């Protein structure tokens, strides 16, 4: 069976590796390299770099539906698999492989359709999420469901940890799914469109902390976005890790600053910042920031803007 894989970031690597090891790959398609290093040079994306290490043919198209249909037809795939590829596929491309296109998506569809399902699940405080293998159609993650697996979300997990857990779970799920799907034993089941929720890409506003909100809401925001932005002493300030604290005060007020972290009041409850970054500084443990900043109880953090 000839399989073409489409993926771009690190989330897709376990699926790429599994397909290469277990089923073999005819080629890999990823988006053009966009990230640059400090010298302004383009940096290879994770999937492209790994495909090159495996000596697999690599194709990059600015718009695969516009620029890549002819090349994909020439590869004569029986099946195409996408995972975090980042582009919608036209019907022309979807019709190329006789077995269609399968997508490995980081949520329990129809919940969290879109580009940021992992971040949005954490920001919503979900205790459970998962991975779905669906048969891709022209819509946004709206294709029929082939298989799914549930993945618990521990209370202290942040977006990087959940990315890793779901990427590994997705590779395992696809490995279990492909034999039954290709033989026709697994029949895709249409999604319940009425139950769909959206997970749009994060915008600047999703990182801004508002200390009138409750501590749990803010901690989930930081867990999902990976960082929260606010102001301290009039300068930008980032919070990377925070824990709930059984204390109360006026929103943004520093209630305690010691070796355990920086306890800051919220609209309800409080948060202990444990990893932070002040303006002009590197990311550091909050205790180290406290030691060098002479923070006083009663000082205020302001909402991000």
N, C-alpha and C positions, 0 to 999 in steps of 0.2 A: 504494500500500500504506500502510495506517494503522499506525504504530508508536507504542506507548507505552513510554517509558523509565522505569525505576525505579532510582534511585541516590541516594547521599547525600553522601559525602565527596569530597575532591579526586581520589582515585584514579579516580573515575568520569568526570571531566571530559573526557579525550580521547575516550572512547566517546560521551559526550553530544554533543560538538562534531562528531564524525565522522557520527553518525546525522543530526543536524540538517542538516549541509552536503550529505551524499550521498544520503540517503533521505527526509529530512523527518520531523518528529515531530508527532503529534497532541496529545501532552501529556507532562508529566513528573511523576513521583511521587517524593517523598522523605520521609524521616522528619521528624517535628517538630523544630524548632530546639531544641537543648538547651544549647549552649555559651553562656556569658555573658561579657561584657566586665568590666572592672574596676569599672564602676558597677552591675553586676548586671543589665544589659540583655541580652536574648537577641540572639545574633549569627546572621545568616543562614548556613546551611550552604553549602558550595561549590557544590553542584548547584543548590540553590534560587536562589542569587544569579546563577549563569550563565543558568539558565532564564529568570529575570526580564529579564536583559539581552537575551536573544533574543526576548522577548515571547511566550514559550510559556506555555500554561496550566499551572499548578502545583497539585498536590494533595498534602496532607500528612495522613496517617492515623496515629493512635497504634498501631493494629493493622490493617494493610491487609486481612487476611483477615476480620476482624470488622467493620470500619467502611467498607471501600472497595469491596467487590464490586459494589454497585449502581452506583456512579459509574463504575467501570471498564467494566461492561457497557454503560453509556450512551455511552461513548467509541467503542464498536464497533471495537476494534483487530483488525487481521489478525494481528499479532505483538506480543508484549511482550518487552522486553530488560531484564535486570537486571544491574547491576554494582555491587558493594559496597553493596547496598541495606540489608542488615542484618536482614532478617526472612524467616522461612520463609513460603511461600505455600500456602494451602489448595488442595485439589483443585478447589473451586468457582472460585477465581481462576485456577488453571492452565488450566481448561477454557474460559475466556472467549475467547481468541483462537484462530481456526481453525488457525493455524500453531504454536500453543503458545507457550512461554516459553523464551527462550535466556538463559543466564547466562555472563558473562565472569568467569572465576575465576583468581586469581593463583597457580596452581600447575599442575603436570603431574598431573592427576587420574589415578588415585585417590589419589595422594600428597598429603598435607596438605589434607584436607577440613576446613573449619571457618573460624573468624573471623580467624585470624592465620597464614595460609599463608606470607606473606612473612617475617615475623619468625621463625617456626619453622624455615624453610629456612636462614636465616642462622645461627641458633643451633645448628643441626645441622652447620654447616660445609659445606653443599652447594656444589659447584663449578658446578652447573647447576640451573636451575629453568625455569619457563616459564608459559605462559598456556593455559588450556583454554576453549573454547566448548562448553558442554553444553546439552542439552535438560533443563530443570528438571523434577524430580518432587517429591514431598512430602518426600523425605529431605534430609539434610544433605549437599549437594554430591554426591549419588549418582546423578544423571541420566546418560543415555547421552551419550557424547562425540561431538560433531560435528566438531571440529577442534582442533588444538593446535599450539603453536610452542615450541621450546626457546630459552631465553635463558641465556647464560653469566653466571656470577657472578664478576667479578674479585675477587682476594684482598683488595683494600683497600676493597671496596664496603660501605657501611652501609645501614641500612634505608631511609633517605630516598632514596638513589640507586637502590636496587632498586625501590622504589615507583614512581618516575618511569619507569624502564626498562620495567617490566611494564605500567604503565598505558598507555604509548604502544604497546607491542607488542600489548596486548589490543585496542586500537582498530583497529590495522592488520589483525589477524587476523579480527576481526568483519567488517570491510569486505570482505575476501577471501572470507569464508564465506557471507555472506547470499545472494548470487545463487544459488549452488549449493544451499543449503539450501531456499530458497523454491521453487526449481524442482523439487525432489525428487531432484536428482542426488547430493546429499550425504545419506547415510543414517546417522543416529546409531548408534553402536556401544556396547553396554552395557559398563559398567565392570567390571573384575575386583575384586569386593568383597573377595576374600581378600587383595589387595595394598594395601588402603586403610590409610592412616595419618591420624591426627587432628591438627589444629592449633587447639587451644582458645585463647580469649583469654588474653592475658598477665595474670598476677596479681602481687601485690606480691613474692612469692618469686622470680619470674623476673628481678627487677632486683637481687637481693642477691648480692654477690660473696663467694665463699668462696675464700680464698687457699690452701687446701689443694689446690685443683684445679689442673690444668695451665694454663699460660699460653695455649695455643691455645684451650682450652675457654672460658676467661674472655674472651678477645678476641672469640670468636664470640658469646658471650652479650651483650657490649656492642654488637657490630655489629647483632644482631637486635633487641634491646630498645631500642636507641638511646641507652641510658645504663646504667651500673652503679652500684649504691649500696653504700657501705661507711662506715667510721668512721675519722677521723683526729684524733688528740688528743682523742678522746672526743666529737667532733662529727660530724654527718652530712657526707658527702663524696660527690660524684658524678663519675664518669668518663664522658666522652662519646666520646673517641677514644683508642685505644691500639694500639701496635705491638709485635710480638714482639722480644725482646731476648735475645741469647745470653749469659745470665748465670745465676747460681744463688745461692740463699741460703735463709733460713727464710721460710716463707710470710708475706707482708705486710711484709717488711723492706725499707727504703729502701736500695738499693744505690748509687744515684747520683742527683744532683739538679743539673742544669746546663741550658744553653740548649737542649739537644736534648729535654729533658723529664725526667720523673720515673721512674726505673727501679725497679720494685718486684718483689721475688721472689714466685714462685708455687710451688705444689707441685712443678711441674716447669717449669724455665725461668723467664722473667721477662717483664714487660710494661713498656713505656715509655708512661706516661700523657702525652698531648700536649694534650688539651683537658679541663678539669676545672671543677668548681664547689665551692668550700668553703662552709661554713655562713655565711649572711649576706652572701655575695658573689655577684657576677654570674659567668656562664660566662666563662672566659678561657683563654688559652694557658697550658699548664703552666709554661712559662718565666717568665711574669709572676707566677704564683702563687708560684713558688720565690723570686723576687726579693723578694717582700713578706713571706715567711713564715719565712725563716731555717731552712729544713729541714736537718736534720743526717743524715748517713749513719748507719744503724742504728736510726732511728726506725721505728715500726711502723704500718702500716695494719691495722685490724681488720675482720673479716668484717661484712658488713651484717646488720642485724637489726631 
